[in-house]
């Protein structure tokens, strides 16, 4: 297991074992005593503990992994799976929203359009990117780039990673709900192949505003939900501290989404999460994008629109009860 400077609460047993392992290795170097047996035993314990922890993650623990500060963000994946990314700025109405970025790139030698929600690493970048919460101008910029992609026949790749659209007064004043609603309508009718990937958080309409695509992929430790666990807890239990209980009730587990048709594929992650081996996670993503793009590129525009329409019509589960019951 590679080390990160940030350890989640449920990972602390692994950190303690890693410290023991480092101590034994240092002792062996300093004293010249062969401690290979003891080192092998600790390594075996680390391996078994890893499997025990990560094979039985609760929904709330997966949410914590999705929010891990070292988890790869959208631009990390763009850098790892694409070439020649050229960012395009502004919505041509108000300003440039750095929480929602986009531009052209090459994927496997062919041009694509990127639209992505981007969080920040340090405090300065987090503030500049509004903690990954786009405002209306972000969604309008995204729509401008989507229309450019349609005009030039470029497949659209959307990277979702947001706790939700920004709910502040200024965002409401500039009609964030209208901006998202317009995106839902226009993406449903976009005459170019489109794929969305939830790489971290997929919260509410803020995620859906760039998520009405032909295919939706999600990493196994990401989540896609109508509301954040904290928001749900505040409504149902009047206490944001009940977030773990809310995550359980919301079934925030990527594997539950595929049988419902909400997502088309769940992408596996390295042991412990994508932040331990970003390159490995990127290879998994690249393979999935390649397969799905090949399928979508083979469709005529009319067939593409029909398929997208049918995909969203099939969402949800219901039961019909006869008149006699």
C-alpha positions as CSV (number, residue, x, y, z in Angstrom):
1,X,0.0,0.0,0.0
2,X,1.4,3.4,-1.0
3,X,1.3,6.0,1.8
4,X,-0.7,9.2,1.8
5,X,-0.4,12.0,4.3
6,X,-4.2,11.9,5.1
7,X,-5.6,8.8,6.9
8,X,-9.3,8.2,7.3
9,X,-10.6,7.0,10.6
10,X,-11.3,3.4,9.5
11,X,-7.8,3.2,8.0
12,X,-6.0,3.9,11.2
13,X,-5.3,0.2,11.9
14,X,-3.3,0.1,8.6
15,X,-1.4,3.2,9.6
16,X,-0.3,1.6,12.9
17,X,0.8,-1.6,11.1
18,X,2.7,0.5,8.6
19,X,4.5,2.3,11.4
20,X,5.5,-1.1,12.9
21,X,6.8,-2.3,9.5
22,X,8.9,0.9,9.1
23,X,10.2,0.4,12.6
24,X,11.3,-3.2,11.9
25,X,13.0,-2.2,8.7
26,X,14.9,0.6,10.3
27,X,15.9,-1.6,13.2
28,X,17.2,-4.2,10.8
29,X,19.3,-1.6,9.0
30,X,20.7,-0.1,12.1
31,X,21.5,-3.3,14.0
32,X,22.3,-5.6,11.1
33,X,19.9,-8.2,12.6
34,X,17.9,-10.3,10.1
35,X,14.3,-9.5,10.8
36,X,12.9,-10.9,7.6
37,X,10.5,-13.3,9.3
38,X,9.0,-10.5,11.5
39,X,8.8,-8.1,8.5
40,X,7.0,-10.8,6.4
41,X,4.5,-11.4,9.2
42,X,3.7,-7.7,9.4
43,X,3.4,-7.4,5.6
44,X,1.0,-10.4,5.7
45,X,-1.0,-8.7,8.4
46,X,-1.2,-5.5,6.4
47,X,-2.4,-7.4,3.4
48,X,-5.1,-9.2,5.3
49,X,-6.2,-6.1,7.1
50,X,-6.5,-4.2,3.8
51,X,-8.7,-6.8,2.4
52,X,-10.8,-7.0,5.5
53,X,-11.4,-3.2,5.6
54,X,-11.8,-2.5,1.9
55,X,-14.0,-5.5,1.1
56,X,-16.7,-4.4,3.6
57,X,-16.8,-0.6,3.2
58,X,-20.0,1.0,4.5
59,X,-21.7,3.7,2.3
60,X,-20.4,6.4,4.6
61,X,-16.9,5.1,4.3
62,X,-17.2,5.2,0.5
63,X,-18.3,8.8,0.7
64,X,-15.2,9.6,2.7
65,X,-13.0,8.0,0.1
66,X,-14.9,9.9,-2.6
67,X,-13.9,13.1,-0.7
68,X,-10.4,12.1,0.1
69,X,-8.1,15.2,-0.4
70,X,-5.6,13.1,-2.4
71,X,-8.2,11.5,-4.7
72,X,-7.5,12.2,-8.4
73,X,-9.6,15.1,-9.6
74,X,-10.9,15.7,-13.1
75,X,-7.8,17.5,-14.5
76,X,-5.7,14.7,-13.1
77,X,-7.6,12.2,-15.2
78,X,-7.6,14.5,-18.3
79,X,-3.8,14.7,-18.0
80,X,-3.5,10.9,-17.7
81,X,-5.9,9.8,-20.4
82,X,-5.8,12.6,-22.9
83,X,-3.2,14.7,-24.7
84,X,-3.1,18.4,-25.7
85,X,-5.9,19.7,-23.4
86,X,-6.6,23.3,-24.3
87,X,-8.9,25.1,-21.8
88,X,-11.6,27.4,-23.1
89,X,-12.9,30.1,-20.8
90,X,-16.1,32.0,-20.1
91,X,-19.8,31.7,-20.6
92,X,-19.9,34.9,-22.8
93,X,-22.5,36.3,-20.4
94,X,-21.1,37.0,-17.0
95,X,-17.6,35.5,-16.1
96,X,-15.4,32.4,-16.1
97,X,-16.4,29.9,-13.5
98,X,-13.2,27.9,-12.4
99,X,-15.3,25.3,-10.6
100,X,-16.5,24.0,-14.0
101,X,-13.8,23.9,-16.7
102,X,-13.6,22.6,-20.2
103,X,-11.8,22.6,-23.5
104,X,-10.6,20.5,-26.4
105,X,-8.2,17.5,-26.1
106,X,-7.1,14.4,-28.0
107,X,-8.2,11.0,-26.8
108,X,-6.4,8.1,-28.5
109,X,-5.4,10.5,-31.3
110,X,-8.9,11.8,-31.9
111,X,-10.4,15.2,-30.9
112,X,-12.9,15.3,-28.0
113,X,-14.5,18.0,-25.9
114,X,-13.9,18.0,-22.2
115,X,-16.3,19.4,-19.6
116,X,-15.4,18.9,-16.0
117,X,-16.0,19.9,-12.4
118,X,-12.8,20.7,-10.7
119,X,-12.0,21.0,-7.0
120,X,-8.9,22.6,-5.5
121,X,-6.0,21.0,-3.6
122,X,-4.8,23.8,-1.3
123,X,-6.8,26.6,0.4
124,X,-6.1,29.2,-2.3
125,X,-7.2,26.9,-5.1
126,X,-10.2,25.6,-3.2
127,X,-11.5,29.2,-2.9
128,X,-10.7,30.0,-6.5
129,X,-12.7,26.9,-7.6
130,X,-15.4,27.4,-5.0
131,X,-14.8,24.0,-3.6
132,X,-16.0,22.4,-6.8
133,X,-19.5,23.9,-6.6
134,X,-20.3,25.6,-10.0
135,X,-22.4,28.7,-10.3
136,X,-24.8,29.5,-13.2
137,X,-22.0,30.8,-15.4
138,X,-20.3,27.5,-15.1
139,X,-23.2,25.6,-16.5
140,X,-23.7,28.1,-19.2
141,X,-20.0,27.8,-20.1
142,X,-20.5,24.0,-20.2
143,X,-23.4,24.4,-22.6
144,X,-21.4,26.7,-24.8
145,X,-18.7,24.0,-25.1
146,X,-21.3,21.2,-25.6
147,X,-22.7,23.2,-28.6
148,X,-19.3,23.6,-30.0
149,X,-18.7,19.9,-29.7
150,X,-22.0,19.3,-31.6
151,X,-21.1,21.8,-34.3
152,X,-17.7,20.2,-35.0
153,X,-18.7,16.6,-34.4
154,X,-16.6,16.1,-31.3
155,X,-17.5,13.4,-28.7
156,X,-18.2,15.0,-25.3
157,X,-16.5,13.7,-22.1
158,X,-17.9,15.0,-18.9
159,X,-16.1,14.5,-15.5
160,X,-18.5,14.9,-12.5
161,X,-17.1,15.7,-9.1
162,X,-19.2,18.1,-7.0
163,X,-21.1,18.1,-3.8
164,X,-23.7,20.2,-5.6
165,X,-24.2,23.5,-7.5
166,X,-23.4,26.5,-5.4
167,X,-26.6,27.5,-3.4
168,X,-25.6,31.0,-2.4
169,X,-27.7,34.1,-2.9
170,X,-25.7,35.4,-5.9
171,X,-26.0,32.0,-7.6
172,X,-29.7,32.0,-7.1
173,X,-29.9,35.6,-8.3
174,X,-28.3,34.6,-11.6
175,X,-30.8,31.7,-11.9
176,X,-28.7,28.5,-11.3
177,X,-31.8,26.3,-11.4
178,X,-32.7,27.6,-14.8
179,X,-29.1,27.2,-16.1
180,X,-29.1,23.5,-15.0
181,X,-32.6,22.9,-16.4
182,X,-31.5,24.3,-19.8
183,X,-28.5,22.0,-19.7
184,X,-30.7,18.9,-19.0
185,X,-32.9,19.8,-22.0
186,X,-30.1,20.6,-24.4
187,X,-27.9,17.6,-23.5
188,X,-30.9,15.3,-24.1
189,X,-30.9,16.6,-27.7
190,X,-27.2,16.9,-28.4
191,X,-26.3,15.3,-31.7
192,X,-22.9,14.0,-30.7
193,X,-21.8,11.1,-28.6
194,X,-21.4,11.8,-24.9
195,X,-20.1,10.0,-21.8
196,X,-20.1,11.2,-18.2
197,X,-17.8,9.8,-15.5
198,X,-18.4,10.3,-11.8
199,X,-14.8,10.5,-10.5
200,X,-15.6,11.6,-6.9
201,X,-18.8,13.2,-5.6
202,X,-21.9,13.3,-7.7
203,X,-24.3,15.5,-5.8
204,X,-27.8,16.5,-6.8
205,X,-28.6,18.8,-9.8
206,X,-25.1,20.1,-9.6
207,X,-23.9,16.8,-11.0
208,X,-26.9,16.2,-13.3
209,X,-26.2,19.5,-15.0
210,X,-23.4,17.9,-17.0
211,X,-24.6,14.3,-16.6
212,X,-27.4,13.7,-19.2
213,X,-25.2,11.7,-21.5
214,X,-25.4,8.5,-23.6
215,X,-23.3,6.5,-21.1
216,X,-22.7,7.2,-17.4
217,X,-19.7,5.6,-15.7
218,X,-18.8,5.7,-12.1
219,X,-15.7,4.7,-10.0
220,X,-16.6,2.2,-7.3
221,X,-15.8,4.5,-4.4
222,X,-17.7,7.5,-5.9
223,X,-21.3,8.3,-5.2
224,X,-24.2,9.7,-7.3
225,X,-27.2,10.9,-5.3
226,X,-30.1,13.4,-5.3
227,X,-28.6,14.9,-2.1
228,X,-25.5,14.8,0.0
229,X,-25.5,12.7,3.2
230,X,-25.3,15.8,5.3
231,X,-28.2,17.5,3.5
232,X,-30.3,14.4,3.9
233,X,-29.5,14.1,7.6
234,X,-30.4,17.8,8.2
235,X,-33.8,17.2,6.6
236,X,-34.7,13.8,8.0
237,X,-33.0,13.9,11.4
238,X,-32.6,17.6,11.8
239,X,-28.9,16.9,12.5
240,X,-26.1,17.0,10.0
241,X,-24.1,14.7,12.3
242,X,-26.4,11.8,11.2
243,X,-24.7,11.8,7.8
244,X,-23.5,8.2,8.2
245,X,-27.1,7.1,8.8
246,X,-28.2,9.1,5.8
247,X,-25.6,7.5,3.6
248,X,-26.9,4.1,4.6
249,X,-30.5,5.1,3.8
250,X,-29.5,6.7,0.5
251,X,-27.6,3.5,-0.4
252,X,-24.6,5.4,-1.5
253,X,-22.8,2.5,-3.1
254,X,-22.0,2.7,-6.8
255,X,-22.8,-1.0,-7.2
256,X,-26.5,-0.3,-6.4
257,X,-26.8,2.1,-9.3
258,X,-26.1,-0.2,-12.2
259,X,-29.1,-2.6,-11.7
260,X,-31.3,0.5,-11.7
261,X,-29.9,1.7,-15.0
262,X,-28.6,4.9,-13.5
263,X,-25.1,4.1,-14.5
264,X,-23.8,1.9,-17.3
265,X,-20.6,0.6,-15.8
266,X,-18.9,0.6,-12.4
267,X,-15.1,1.1,-12.7
268,X,-12.9,-0.8,-10.3
269,X,-10.3,1.1,-8.2
270,X,-7.0,0.0,-6.8
271,X,-7.0,-1.4,-3.3
272,X,-7.9,1.5,-0.9
273,X,-9.1,3.9,-3.5
274,X,-7.9,5.7,-6.7
275,X,-5.6,8.0,-4.6
276,X,-3.2,5.1,-3.9
277,X,-2.6,4.4,-7.6
278,X,-3.9,7.2,-9.8
279,X,-2.2,5.8,-12.9
280,X,-3.9,2.4,-12.5
281,X,-7.3,4.1,-12.0
282,X,-6.6,6.2,-15.1
283,X,-5.8,3.1,-17.2
284,X,-9.2,1.5,-16.1
285,X,-10.9,4.7,-17.1
286,X,-9.1,4.9,-20.5
287,X,-10.1,1.4,-21.4
288,X,-13.8,2.1,-20.5
289,X,-13.9,5.3,-22.4
290,X,-12.3,3.6,-25.5
291,X,-14.9,0.8,-25.5
292,X,-17.9,3.1,-25.0
293,X,-16.8,5.7,-27.5
294,X,-16.3,3.0,-30.1
295,X,-19.9,1.9,-29.6
296,X,-21.3,5.4,-29.7
297,X,-19.3,6.5,-32.7
298,X,-20.8,3.7,-34.7
299,X,-24.3,5.1,-34.3
300,X,-25.9,7.5,-36.7
301,X,-27.1,10.8,-35.0
302,X,-30.8,9.8,-35.2
303,X,-30.1,6.4,-33.6
304,X,-27.9,8.1,-31.0
305,X,-30.8,10.4,-29.9
306,X,-33.3,7.5,-29.9
307,X,-31.0,5.4,-27.7
308,X,-30.4,8.3,-25.3
309,X,-34.2,8.8,-25.1
310,X,-34.8,5.2,-24.3
311,X,-32.0,5.1,-21.7
312,X,-33.6,7.8,-19.6
313,X,-37.2,6.5,-20.1
314,X,-36.1,3.2,-18.6
315,X,-34.9,4.8,-15.4
316,X,-36.7,3.9,-12.2
317,X,-38.6,0.9,-10.9
318,X,-42.4,0.7,-10.6
319,X,-45.1,-1.9,-10.2
320,X,-48.5,-1.8,-11.9
321,X,-51.4,-3.0,-9.8
322,X,-54.5,-4.2,-11.5
323,X,-58.0,-2.8,-11.0
324,X,-59.1,-5.9,-9.1
325,X,-56.4,-5.6,-6.4
